[in-house]
Amino acid sequence: MRSKTSFFNKAIYKKNMTLYWPIPVCYLLYELIRLVGSLWFGLRQSAASGNDAMSTLFSSLAVGNNLCMVAVVAVLIGMAMFGYLFSVKSANMIHALPVTRTELYVTNVVSGLTCILLPQLLVFLVSVVFCLTRGITCVQYLAQWLFGMASAGVFFYSLVCFCIMITGLLAALPFLFLLINYLSVGIVLGTQYVLSSLGYGLFYSGVKQDSLGYLLSPLAYLTEMVGFRVNYAVSDNGNTTVLSAAFEGTGSILLYIAAAVVLYMLAWYGYQKRQLERTGDLLTFGWIRPLFRWGFGMAAGFFAGILISNFLGDVAVRVPEPVVLGLVLVTGIIGFYIAQMLIQKSFRVFRLRRLKECFVFGLVVCGCFGAMYGIGYSQQQYIPDESQVTSAYVYMNYPAEFQGADVKRVIEIHKEILSHKKEFRQTFGQQKNVTSLRLTYCLKDGSVLSRSYRIPVGEEVSGRLGSKVFACEAAPDSFMKYMVGFDYDQITEIEDAQIEFRNKNQNYANLSIDEEAARKLYEAVQKDAQAGTIQKYNLENYFENDGGTTNQYACAYLTIYLKHTGTDWVDVYTRYQTDTHTDTSQQWENYEAPAETSGSLYMKFGADCENVMKALVENGVISSVNDIIFSIED
């Protein structure tokens, strides 16, 4: 069994490939079906529909969607190649052979990389031949796909090797691998969850997070950063053509390749120091165990404790901070001892030494809770200065935008909420009707500050606040931007319109309106918006109306079909997502569709909308205001 070199053993390599060939073969078949099969089927469809063949190629080369499979294969291969390390009998037998641990490690690493990289290479070659026979000559994109997949395979297998060396349980390996892959994501989201619970109104989920904060979560980071960015042109009949394409994420890949080298070295060092007696233990190195106990206890304490307190606050009364601390401390200690039970594989964990460590752990939990509470309190009290803000949004029905001196109105609402936060928080479990109100500031330094408040309905304080908020959304300019778009006051081309209502016989009637009458009707809508009469039929007033709905007002329906002033027009939601970075998805595909300026205005109106009613009568749509019977929605 001794090899001719001191680092590689051919006999073990051949044994590995002979025993575990089904894994790479299954992976090969999967990739052939996913890539070549997808190409074959897609090209047949594109030939029939007239789509560009390159569009089919890039839809098949989706890198991000395939990274999870590479990670799964890396775990399965690692479990197969190093499976002997998880059995006392197998570990003693293998290490009794005349081979060094370095030989075993290097041979198993090379065997595993062969099982990952060889199928990818074969799929690449088959795909190149297939594309060339179908007239697709841009095979450099296939090479970039291979680079991304192979690099991911090298890194994920290095991470698997590292995990293998620090655990002695085969069943724990996938969980440890998954934990490390989402470590920083969990830390960031967990911290945000704690802060949002301890600080009133703190809101994080609607704002895009910095990708660098996810760097220690490889699978999440690579999925976000690596892929083909493709620009498509869409014809009038809906067919797509590739305009340009570029492979992105090379820097991230090279960074993780460098990390893979370090992980392979650490795994090799861990193999040299690994004690065979630890086979079957959850953790093979003593220095990791306190990290596991404390990390598991911290995570369990803060998550479970705050989850319980939030549940109690929703169904009963708000839980005060000292009680929350007690819940966190108790659940944290329980998590601490559960972790010790997993390490020892025994329930006999209540020893004096562990009790002392648990006491110190409890003090640290209290300190962390105090620090988190302090951060949450300071953040909840913070209101940016007017000079720091470029624009601000109030979001109840829709995001109403404020700029310049109008930002002060948002700041005043913010101050009033904070001045009554104690009243609002104490009534959560007592009030059935609660609405959400979001305030967002776009700051001059490019950052976004967002707060989301749950405001109980039905109190005097809430009513005063609600009147201010509704006044912001019902402002004529904001309302028309919401209903039509930011170019509402520049629109001159009106196509036609229609109204739907109940007639004198209580039957639904639908009347079409010609272009000239529709134009007059659009002007009338703007006048009624200026008068403030049409807003109540189209905006929910949660603080004054019964249940916050508009259904209690008798109304009819109006639809106006119009043309926007250009293709660059935006609505309030697009503007809000752009300014506040709330579109968190990575857009790998961009479609340049034909210029689209058609739009429509759909709204309700009532008997007190004098300008709309006057326009309907003057333009002969109805003979009298009495022709329309306004009805309350069911």
N, C-alpha and C positions, 0 to 999 in steps of 0.2 A: 504493500500500500504506500510505501514511501515514494514520493515524486522525485523527478530529476531536478526540480527547482525547490527552493525553500518557501515559495509563496503560493504555489498552485499544484493541485493534485488532479491529474487527468482521470484517474479511476473514479474518484468521487464525482467529478464533473459528468462523466458518462453515466454513472449511476443515477445522478439527479435528473439528467435529461431522459433517461429510460423510464424512470418511475413517474415523473411528473409531466410528461409530454401532453396529457389531456388538457392541462390548464392553458398553455400557449396555443394549442390547436383550437380550443373553444374561443379564445380571445381573437385568433385569426379569423375564424368564421364570423364572429360578431362584427369585426371591422370590415370584412368583405361585404357583408350584408348591408351594414350601415353606410359605407362609403360607395363601394362599387355598385352594389344593388340599388342604392338610392340614386346614383348617377344614371344607371341604365333605365330605371323606371321614370326618372325625371326627364331625361332626354326624349323618351317616347312621348311623354305628355307635352313637352315644349314644342316638339315637331308638329303635334296636332293643333296646339293652341297658338303657335307663332311666337312664343317667348324666346328670349335669347338663351343659347346654350350655356353661356357663362353664368347666367342667373342660377341655373340648375347646379353648376359646379360649386358656387359659393354657398348655396343652401345646403349642400352635402358636406362642405368643409367647415361646418360649425365647430370651432375649437372648444368653446366653453362648455357646450353640452356633452362633450366626450371626456372631459377631464375627470369626471366622477368615475367613469368606467376604468380609466387608467389607475386611479387610486384604489379601486376595488381589486383589480388584478394584482397590483403591487402587494396588497395585504394578503391575498390568497397565496401568491408565490412565496412571500416571506414566511407564512405559516407552514408551507410545505418544505421549503429548503432548510429552515431552522427548527423544524418540528421536534427534532430530537432533544432540544434544550428544554422542552416542557414536560419531559418524562424522565424520572430518576434513572430508570433502567436503561433507556436509550442513551441518555447523556453519559452515564458511566461506561457503557459499552463503546460508544464512538470515541470517547477521549482515552480509552485504553489502547486504541490502535496506534501504530507508530506514525502518527501525523501530529503536527503542531496545531495549536489553535489558530495561528495565523494562516496556515494552509487551509483549514476548514473554513475560516471566515472568508478569505479571498475567493476560494472556490465556490462557496455558496453565493457570494455577491455576484461573481461572473455568471454563474448559472442562472440566477434570478434576472439579471440584466439581459441575458440571452433570451429568456422566455418572454420578456417585455418588448425588447427592441427588434428581435427577429420578425415577429408577426407584423409589427409596424412597417418594417422595411419591405416585407413581401407585399403588403397591401399597397404601399407606395409604388412599387414596380408594376403591379397589376393595374393600378389606377392610371399610371403613365401610359402603359400600352393601350388600355381601354380608351383613354382620352385622345391619343394620337390616331387611333383607328376611327374615331368619330369626328375628327377634324378640329379638335381642341388642342391648340399648340402651346397655350400658356401654362405649361406644366411647372413653372417656377412656383406657382401657388401650392402645388402638391408638395414641393420640396419644403416650403415654409410650414405647411401643415405637419410634415414629418418632423421638422425641427421642433415645433411646439410640443407635439405629442411625445417625442423621444426625450426631450428635456424634462417634461413633466414626469415621465416614467423613471428617469434617473433620480430626480429629486424625491418622488414619493417612495421609491424603494429604499433610498437612504434613510428616510424618516421611519420606515417600517423596521429597518435594521436597528436603528437607534432605540425604538420602542421595544424590540425583542430583547435587547440587552438589559432593560431596566424592569422587566416583568417576567415572572416565572410561570404565569398562567396563560395558557393558550387562549382561553375565552376572553381574557382581559385585553388582549392585543388589539382587536378592532376598536374597542371603546377608548383605549389610550390613544390610538392613532387618530380617531375622530376628535377626541378632546384637544389634542395638540393642534389639529388642523383648524379648529375654531376657537382657539384660546383667547386671542385678543378681541375677537368679535364678541365672545361671551363676556369678557371683562368690560368692554365698552357699553354693551347693551345692559349688562347687570348694573353698572354704575349709574347709567341713565335712569334705569327703573327705580333704583333706590332714591336718587335725587328727586325724581318726579313725584315720588310718594312723600318724601319729607318736606319738599318745598312746594308751596301752593302755586299751581299754574305752570310749573316748569314743563316744557314741551320740547321733545327731541325728535320724535318719529317722523315729523313732516319735513325735516331739513336734511339735505344730503350730507353725509358724513365724509370726512377726509379719508381717502383710500389708504393713505400712509398709516392710519391708525389700525388698519386691518393687515398690516404687513406680516404679523406673527400668526396669521390664519391663512396658511398657504392655499388651501383649496378655494376658499372664498376670494382671496386676493387674485389668484391666477384667473379664476372664472370671470372676475370683473375686468381685469386688465389685458388679457390676451385674446386676440381674435382678429378676424378680417373686418375692416371697416369698408363697407361697400356703398357706393352711390349709384342709385338706379334712376333711369328715366322711365316714366310711365306714359304710354301713348294714350290716345283718346279711347281706344278699344280695351284698355286695361293691360296690355302686354308690357313686360318690363325688359329693359336693356341695361346692361352694366356700363356705366360711364367711367368709373374709376374704382380701384380697389387697392388697399394697402394692408399689410400685416402689421399689427401693433402689439406691443408688449415685449419686444426683444430685450429691452433693458431689464424688465422684471424677470424674464427667463434667465438671463445671465446672472442676475443676483441670486436666484435660487440654485443655479448650478454651483456657484461658489459656496452657498450654504450646504449643498449636498456633499461637497468635498469634505467640509468640516464635520458633517454628520457621519460620514463613512469613517473618518478618523476617530471620532468619539465612540462610535459603535465598536470599532476594532479595539480601542483601549478598554472599553467596558467588557468586551469578551475576554481580554487578558485577565481582568480583575474579578470576573464573575465567579462566584463560588457555586459549585455544583450542588452543594447542600441546600441552596436556596431554590432549587427547582421545585415548582409547585407553589411558591410564595407569590403573593400579589406583587411585591416589590423586592427586587434582588439586592438593592444597595441601601444601607442603613440611613444614609444622609437624605434619601428621598422620602422616607417615612414621615418625619415631622412636617415636611412640606405638604404631603398628601393629607395628613390629619388636619392641619391648620387650613389648608385650602378648601378641603371638603367641608369642614366645619363653618368656615366663613361663608361659603356659597350657600350652604343649607340654611344657616342662621338668617342671613339677610333676605334670601329669597322667600323661604317659608314664613319667617316672622312677619315680613311686610305684606306678604300675600294674605296671611290671616288677618292682619290689621285692616287691610283694604276691604276684605270681605265683610268684616264686622262693621266698618264704616259705611258700607253700602246698604246693609240690611238693618242696622240698628242705629247706633250713634257713633260719632267720630271718636276714634281711640286716641287718647292723649299720648304725647311723645314718651313719657316715662313707661307707659304700658307697652308701647311699641318696642322700646329698648328691652323690656323684660321678655317679650316674645322672641325678639332676635337673639337674646342671650340664651334663653332656654333651648330654642331650636338649634342654635349653634353648638351648644354643648352636646345635645343629642347627636348632631352630625359628627362632632369630634369623636365620640365614642363608637359610633357606627363605623367610622373610618378605621379606628383601632381594631374593631372586631374583624373587619375585612383583612387587615394586615396580619393579625394573629390567628385568624381562622378559629376564634374561640370567643365565648361570651364572658370569659373571666378577664375583664379588662380594668376592673376598678381596683387598681393597686395604688399604693401611696405615691410612688414616683409619678404615675400618670395623673393622679389627683393634683399634684403640685403643678404639673404642666398645664392641666386643664384650668387651674386657677389663673395662671399667667395668660392663657388663651382668652379667658373671660375678660380680663383687664384690657387686653388688646382689642377685643370686640367692642367693649364700651368706648375705648378711645377712637376706634374707627367710626363708630356710630356718632360720637360727638363731632368728629371732623366732618362727616357727611352731612350731619344736621346743620353745622355751621356754614358749610358751602351752600347747602340748599336754602338756608335762611337768607344769606347774603345775595344769592341769585334771585330769589323771589322778590326781594325788596328793590332790586336794581331797576331803574327806569332810565333809559338813555336820554341825554340832553337833546333838545331840539336841534342844536347845531351839528350833532353827530349823525342825524338821520337824513337820508336822501328821499325815502318814501316810506309810508306806513299803511297797513291794511287793518281794517276791522272786518271780521268774518263771522257772521251769524247765518244769514241766508246765502250770502255770496261775499267774495272778497272785495270790499269797497276801498278804493285807493285814495290816499291823501298825500299831497306834496306841499313843499314850501311852508307857509304859515299855517296851513290846515293841519299839519302834523300835530300841532298843539292840541287839537280836539281829541286825537287818539291818546295822547299823554294824559289829558284830563280824565278820560274814561279809565285809563290804567290806574291812575292815582285813586279814583273813587272805589275801584274794585279792591285795591289793597287796603284802603281805609276801613272796609267792611269785611275783610277776609275772615275774621273770626266768626261773624254772624253767618256768613255763607257756608263755611266749613262745618259748623255745628248743626246745620239743618239738612245735611245730605241724607241722613237716615230717616228724617222726619217728613221731608217733602217728597211727594211722588213725582211732581212735575219739576224737572231740572233740565236746563238747556246748556249747551256748550257755546262759549264765546272765545274766539281766538284773536289775539292781537299780534301783529308781526311788524317788526322794524327792519328795513334794509339800511344798513349803516354805511357810512362813507368809506370805511376800510374794507368793504367787500363782504363782511360777515352778515349774518342774519340772526336776529334775536326774536324768538317766538314764544308766546305764552298762551296757554289754553286753560280757560277757567270754566268750571261747572257752577252755574248760577241758579239757585233755587227760584222758582217762579211763585208769585203770589204774595210777596212781602212788599211793604211800602218802599224799603230801600231798593229792592230789586226792580220795582216798577219805575222809580226815578231813573235808575241806570238803564233799564230797558228802553225808556223813552229816548234817551240820548243815542243809544245804539241804533234804534230803529230810524231815528232822524238822520243818522249818517247814511244808512242804506237807502232811505227814501228820498234823499236829496236828488233833484231832477237830473243833474248831470251823471251822477253815479248810477242812478236807476236806469237811464237810457243806455249807458255803456254796458250794463248788465243784460238788458233785454235785446240790444241790437249789436253793439260793438263800439270800439273806441272812435269809429268814424261816423257815428250816428248823425251828427249835425252837418256832415258833408255829403250825405247821400242825396242824390237828385233823381236817380233812375229807379222808378217804382214800376213793377210789372203789372201786378193785379192783386186782388185781395178777396177775402170771403169772410162772412160772419155766420155763426151758428147760434141759434137761440130757440126758445119756445114761442110759438105764435099764439094767437087768441084761442085756438082750439086745443092748446096744451100739447101740440105736436112739435117735434123738432123740425126746424126749417134751416136750410143752408142756402145762402144767397151769394152769388158771385158778383164781384165789383170790378169795373173796368179800370184801365190804367189811370185815367185822369182823376176819377173818384178816389182811387187808392192813394194817389199822391196827396190829395186834400185830406184824406183820412190819416195819413202818416203825419202830416202837419198838425192835425187835431190831437193826435196821441201825444206829441211833444208839448202842446199847450196844456193838456190835462196833466201831464207829468210836472210841468212848471207850477200848475195850480195845486198839485199834491193830491188829486182826487183818485187817480188810477192806481197809485202804489198799493193801497190796502188790499186790492183784489189779487195782487201778484206777489206779495211778500208776506211771509209768515211773521206775525207779531206774537212771539212766545210769552210776552209779559202782560199783554192787555187782552188778547183774544182768548176765547175759551179753547184750551188745548193748543193754542198757538197757531191754529189753522186759518186759512182764508175761506174755508168751505161755508162759514156762517154768513157770508155776504151773497146776496142774490146777484147773479152775474150772467153775462153772455160771453161768447168767444169770438176773438178777432184774429185773423191771420193775414199778414201782409208779405208779399213776395217782392224782394228788392235786389238791387245790385250794389255791392260794396264799391268803394272808391278805387280799390286796387287789390292785388294779390297779397299784399303785406298787412292787411287788416288783422286785428287780433281781438279776441274776446277777453273778458275779465279773468277767466280761469287760466288761459294761456299766459297772460301778462303776469298773473300771480305766480305761476309755476316758474316762469323765467326769472323773475326778480328774486324769488325766495329759494330757488334751487330745490323745489319740492319734487321735481321729476327725477327720482333717484335711480331710474333704470338706465343702464348703459345702452345707448343707441348705436348698435353696430351696423344698422341698415338705415339709409336715408333715401327716401323716394321723392324724386322731383316730378311731381304730377303736373298735368296741364294747368294753366292758370285758372283758378276757381274763385269767382267773385260773387256767385249767387248766394243769397241768404234769405232769411225769413224772420219775421217778428210774430211770435205767437203769444197772445196775452188775453187776460180777462178784463172786462169792463162792466160798469154798472150804470144805474140810472143817473147818478150824480156826476158822471163824466160828461159834462155839458158840451164840450167842444167835439167829442166823438159823436154824440147824439145829433148835434147840429149838422155836422158834416154828412152824416147818413141821410138826414132829411133833405138838406139842400142839394145833394147830388142824386136824389131820386132813388136811393137804395131802399128806403122805406118811406111811406107816405106820412107817417106820424110817429112820434115817440111811443105812442100807445101800441104800435104794431109789435113791439118786442116785449115779451113777458120774461122778466128776469127771474131766474130760479136758483135756489140753493142746491149745491151739489149733494148727491147722496153720499 
